[in-house]
C-alpha cells in the first residue's frame, strides 16, 4: 500500500486512514494541516506491571513501544517531528502527548528544530490506577506539549471559547479529566487510547470548523472521532491494520446520528457549548483543498 491508496476513507471524505510508518508516508505528499496531534510511543514496554480493574497486568503494549538507547529515542523523535514541521500551515500548531519516559526528549527535539513551545498541559487523571509496588507516588498525570512553528509565526488560539468552557475564567494548563470510559470502548480498545474529552478540547482550542487535523501515530483514531464530531477533517496514519480496522469501526459507528449525539453528550465541553451561545472564533482560515489522494 502506498500513500496514494487510503486504507479507509469515509463516504463524506472527512476521515481518511493510511497504513504504514509516518516517517515513510509523510514525505510522499505535499499537504498542509491546521493542527497535528501525536501520541507517539512512550517507550514503556519494558516488562513492568500495573493494576487494571483490580488485576495485576503487564504494561507492555507491543514492539512499537519498546525503547532503545536514549540516543535512539532522540533520533526517532527528531525524525518524525521534522517531518511534521513540513506539514503544518502557518498559524497551525502541534500537540504531543507523553510521560516522563519520552516527553523530555520530545521537548528537546522541538527546541532544536525551531518550534516554539507554547504550553505544557498537565492532564491530571481523576481515576488513575494505584501504584502496586508502593515504592513511588501514584502515576496520575500525562503531559501534552503545545508548540507552533517558530517564535515569529503567530498561532491560532480560540481564547474566548476556552474561557467560555471554563466558566468565564481563563483556562489553566492543568486539565482534570478521567481516562477513557466504557462508552469509548464499544468498538474495541487500543492499549494507549486517549479519551474523547481530551482530544475534543485540544481541537476546539486551536482550529475552526472545516480544519484539517493530522495524527501520524493514530492508534484507534480518537483524534479523528473528535474531529468528526466537531466538524473538522482528519488524516490518520498507523502501522497496524488491526488498529486501523478499529478506527474504521469507530468512524462508521458515529454515522448513526443517535450515537454521535450520545458521544457529544458524554463530553463536558460540548455539553456546555451545546447549551449556551458560542463566542466568536478567530478569523476563518483559508479553505483547504481535499487530500491529494
C-alpha positions as CSV (number, residue, x, y, z in Angstrom):
1,X,0.0,0.0,0.0
2,X,1.3,3.5,-0.9
3,X,0.4,6.9,0.4
4,X,-1.9,7.4,-2.5
5,X,-4.1,4.4,-1.6
6,X,-6.1,5.1,1.6
7,X,-6.7,2.2,3.9
8,X,-10.1,3.7,4.6
9,X,-12.0,6.9,3.7
10,X,-15.4,7.9,4.9
11,X,-18.2,8.5,2.4
12,X,-18.0,12.2,3.2
13,X,-14.2,12.2,2.7
14,X,-13.6,13.9,6.0
15,X,-11.9,10.9,7.6
16,X,-9.0,9.2,5.9
17,X,-6.6,6.5,7.1
18,X,-3.2,5.4,5.7
19,X,-1.4,2.2,6.7
20,X,2.3,2.5,7.2
21,X,5.1,4.3,9.0
22,X,4.5,8.0,9.1
23,X,8.3,8.6,8.5
24,X,7.9,6.9,5.2
25,X,4.4,8.2,4.2
26,X,4.6,11.9,5.1
27,X,7.3,12.8,2.5
28,X,5.2,11.2,-0.3
29,X,2.6,14.0,-0.4
30,X,2.5,17.8,-0.2
31,X,-0.3,19.0,2.0
32,X,-0.5,21.4,4.9
33,X,-2.6,20.8,8.1
34,X,-4.2,23.2,10.5
35,X,-3.3,21.1,13.5
36,X,-1.3,18.0,14.3
37,X,-1.8,15.8,17.4
38,X,0.7,13.0,18.0
39,X,0.6,10.3,20.6
40,X,4.0,8.7,19.9
41,X,5.5,5.7,21.6
42,X,6.2,6.4,25.3
43,X,8.7,3.5,25.4
44,X,7.1,2.0,28.4
45,X,7.1,-1.6,27.3
46,X,9.9,-2.9,29.4
47,X,8.2,-5.7,31.3
48,X,6.7,-3.6,34.0
49,X,3.3,-4.2,35.7
50,X,0.3,-2.1,36.7
51,X,-3.2,-2.6,38.0
52,X,-6.3,-2.7,35.8
53,X,-9.8,-3.5,37.0
54,X,-8.4,-4.8,40.2
55,X,-6.0,-7.2,38.5
56,X,-2.2,-7.1,38.0
57,X,-1.4,-6.7,34.3
58,X,1.7,-6.3,32.2
59,X,2.2,-2.8,30.9
60,X,3.8,-4.0,27.6
61,X,1.9,-2.6,24.6
62,X,3.9,-4.2,21.8
63,X,7.1,-4.0,19.9
64,X,6.3,-0.5,18.7
65,X,6.6,0.8,22.3
66,X,9.9,-0.8,23.1
67,X,12.6,1.8,23.5
68,X,16.2,1.6,22.7
69,X,19.0,3.8,24.0
70,X,18.4,7.5,24.8
71,X,20.2,8.4,21.6
72,X,17.9,6.1,19.6
73,X,14.8,7.6,21.2
74,X,16.1,11.1,20.4
75,X,16.8,10.2,16.8
76,X,13.3,8.7,16.4
77,X,11.6,11.8,17.9
78,X,13.7,14.2,15.9
79,X,12.9,12.4,12.6
80,X,9.1,12.4,12.9
81,X,8.9,15.9,14.4
82,X,11.0,17.3,11.5
83,X,8.6,15.7,9.0
84,X,5.5,17.1,10.9
85,X,7.1,20.6,10.8
86,X,6.8,20.5,7.0
87,X,3.1,19.5,7.2
88,X,1.9,22.5,9.3
89,X,0.3,25.6,7.9
90,X,1.4,29.0,9.1
91,X,-0.7,29.6,12.2
92,X,-1.1,25.8,12.8
93,X,0.2,24.1,15.9
94,X,1.4,20.7,17.1
95,X,0.4,18.8,20.2
96,X,2.4,15.9,21.5
97,X,1.5,13.7,24.5
98,X,3.9,11.8,26.7
99,X,5.1,10.9,30.2
100,X,8.5,11.2,31.8
101,X,9.7,8.4,29.6
102,X,9.6,10.4,26.4
103,X,8.4,13.9,26.9
104,X,11.8,15.4,27.8
105,X,13.3,14.0,24.5
106,X,10.3,15.4,22.6
107,X,10.7,18.9,24.2
108,X,14.4,19.0,23.4
109,X,13.8,18.0,19.8
110,X,11.1,20.6,19.4
111,X,13.5,23.3,20.6
112,X,16.3,22.0,18.3
113,X,14.0,22.0,15.3
114,X,12.9,25.6,15.8
115,X,9.5,25.1,17.2
116,X,8.2,27.4,20.0
117,X,6.7,25.5,22.9
118,X,3.6,27.4,24.0
119,X,2.4,25.4,27.0
120,X,2.9,22.1,28.8
121,X,-0.6,20.8,29.5
122,X,-0.8,18.6,32.6
123,X,-3.6,16.0,32.2
124,X,-4.4,15.1,35.8
125,X,-6.3,11.8,35.7
126,X,-9.2,11.7,38.1
127,X,-9.2,7.9,38.1
128,X,-5.6,6.7,37.9
129,X,-4.7,3.1,38.7
130,X,-2.8,2.5,42.0
131,X,0.9,2.1,42.1
132,X,1.1,-1.6,43.2
133,X,4.8,-1.5,44.1
134,X,4.2,1.1,46.8
135,X,7.7,2.5,46.1
136,X,6.6,5.5,44.1
137,X,3.9,8.2,44.1
138,X,0.9,7.1,42.1
139,X,1.4,7.9,38.4
140,X,-1.6,10.1,37.7
141,X,-0.6,12.6,35.0
142,X,0.4,12.8,31.4
143,X,1.8,15.8,29.7
144,X,0.9,17.4,26.3
145,X,3.3,19.8,24.7
146,X,1.7,22.5,22.6
147,X,4.0,24.2,20.1
148,X,3.9,26.4,17.0
149,X,6.3,26.5,14.0
150,X,8.5,29.3,15.3
151,X,8.7,32.2,17.7
152,X,7.7,34.6,15.0
153,X,4.8,32.8,13.3
154,X,1.5,33.5,15.2
155,X,-0.7,30.6,16.1
156,X,-4.4,30.1,16.3
157,X,-5.9,30.1,19.8
158,X,-9.6,30.3,20.5
159,X,-9.2,32.1,23.8
160,X,-12.8,33.2,24.3
161,X,-14.1,29.7,23.5
162,X,-11.8,28.1,26.1
163,X,-12.8,30.8,28.6
164,X,-16.5,30.0,28.0
165,X,-15.9,26.3,28.6
166,X,-14.1,27.2,31.8
167,X,-17.0,29.1,33.3
168,X,-15.9,32.6,32.2
169,X,-12.3,32.3,33.6
170,X,-9.0,31.8,31.9
171,X,-8.3,28.1,31.4
172,X,-5.2,26.9,33.1
173,X,-2.6,24.4,31.8
174,X,-3.9,21.7,34.3
175,X,-6.8,19.7,32.9
176,X,-8.6,17.3,35.3
177,X,-10.2,14.5,33.3
178,X,-10.7,10.8,33.7
179,X,-9.1,8.2,31.5
180,X,-11.3,6.5,28.9
181,X,-14.7,5.3,30.0
182,X,-16.6,2.2,28.9
183,X,-18.7,4.2,26.5
184,X,-15.5,4.8,24.4
185,X,-14.7,1.0,24.0
186,X,-17.9,0.0,22.1
187,X,-15.8,-1.0,19.1
188,X,-12.8,-2.3,20.9
189,X,-9.9,-0.8,22.8
190,X,-6.4,0.4,22.0
191,X,-3.8,-0.1,24.8
192,X,-2.9,3.6,24.8
193,X,-6.3,5.1,23.9
194,X,-6.8,8.7,24.8
195,X,-10.2,10.0,26.0
196,X,-12.5,11.9,23.6
197,X,-13.0,14.8,26.1
198,X,-9.2,15.4,26.0
199,X,-8.9,15.5,22.2
200,X,-12.1,17.5,21.8
201,X,-10.7,20.3,23.9
202,X,-7.4,20.3,22.1
203,X,-9.1,20.5,18.7
204,X,-11.5,23.2,19.9
205,X,-8.6,25.2,21.3
206,X,-6.8,25.8,18.0
207,X,-8.9,25.0,15.0
208,X,-12.0,26.2,13.1
209,X,-14.8,24.1,11.6
210,X,-13.6,22.5,8.4
211,X,-9.9,22.5,9.5
212,X,-7.6,19.6,8.6
213,X,-6.1,17.6,11.5
214,X,-3.3,15.1,11.2
215,X,-2.4,12.3,13.6
216,X,0.8,10.5,12.5
217,X,0.5,7.7,15.1
218,X,-3.3,7.4,15.2
219,X,-3.9,4.1,17.0
220,X,-7.7,3.9,17.4
221,X,-8.2,7.4,16.0
222,X,-9.7,9.2,19.0
223,X,-8.3,12.4,17.3
224,X,-10.3,11.6,14.2
225,X,-13.5,10.7,16.1
226,X,-13.3,14.0,18.0
227,X,-12.6,15.8,14.7
228,X,-15.6,14.3,13.0
229,X,-17.9,15.2,16.0
230,X,-16.6,18.8,15.8
231,X,-16.9,19.2,12.0
232,X,-13.2,19.0,11.2
233,X,-11.4,16.8,8.7
234,X,-8.8,14.2,9.5
235,X,-5.9,12.1,8.3
236,X,-4.7,9.3,10.5
237,X,-1.6,7.1,9.9
238,X,-0.7,3.9,11.7
239,X,1.5,0.8,11.2
240,X,-1.1,-1.8,12.3
241,X,-4.1,-2.8,10.3
242,X,-5.9,-4.1,13.4
243,X,-5.8,-0.6,14.8
244,X,-6.9,0.9,11.5
245,X,-9.8,-1.5,11.5
246,X,-10.7,-0.3,15.0
247,X,-10.5,3.3,13.7
248,X,-12.8,2.5,10.8
249,X,-15.4,0.8,13.0
250,X,-15.4,3.8,15.4
251,X,-15.9,6.3,12.5
252,X,-18.6,4.2,10.9
253,X,-20.3,4.0,14.3
254,X,-20.9,7.7,14.5
255,X,-22.5,7.8,11.1
256,X,-25.5,6.9,13.3
257,X,-26.8,10.3,14.5
258,X,-28.1,8.9,17.7
259,X,-24.7,7.5,18.6
260,X,-22.9,10.7,17.6
261,X,-25.3,12.7,19.8
262,X,-24.7,10.4,22.7
263,X,-21.0,10.8,22.3
264,X,-21.3,14.6,22.3
265,X,-23.4,14.3,25.5
266,X,-20.6,12.4,27.2
267,X,-18.1,15.3,26.5
268,X,-18.4,18.0,29.2
269,X,-17.0,20.8,27.0
270,X,-19.5,20.1,24.2
271,X,-22.4,19.9,26.7
272,X,-21.5,23.4,27.8
273,X,-21.3,24.7,24.2
274,X,-24.5,23.0,23.1
275,X,-26.4,24.6,26.0
276,X,-25.2,28.2,25.5
277,X,-24.3,30.5,22.6
278,X,-20.8,30.0,21.4
279,X,-18.4,33.0,21.4
280,X,-17.0,34.2,18.2
281,X,-14.0,32.2,17.0
282,X,-10.8,33.6,15.5
283,X,-11.0,34.7,11.8
284,X,-11.7,31.8,9.5
285,X,-8.5,30.2,7.9
286,X,-8.2,29.9,4.2
287,X,-10.2,26.9,2.9
288,X,-8.1,23.8,2.5
289,X,-8.3,21.6,-0.6
290,X,-9.1,17.9,-0.3
291,X,-6.2,15.5,0.3
292,X,-4.2,14.7,-2.9
293,X,-5.0,11.0,-2.8
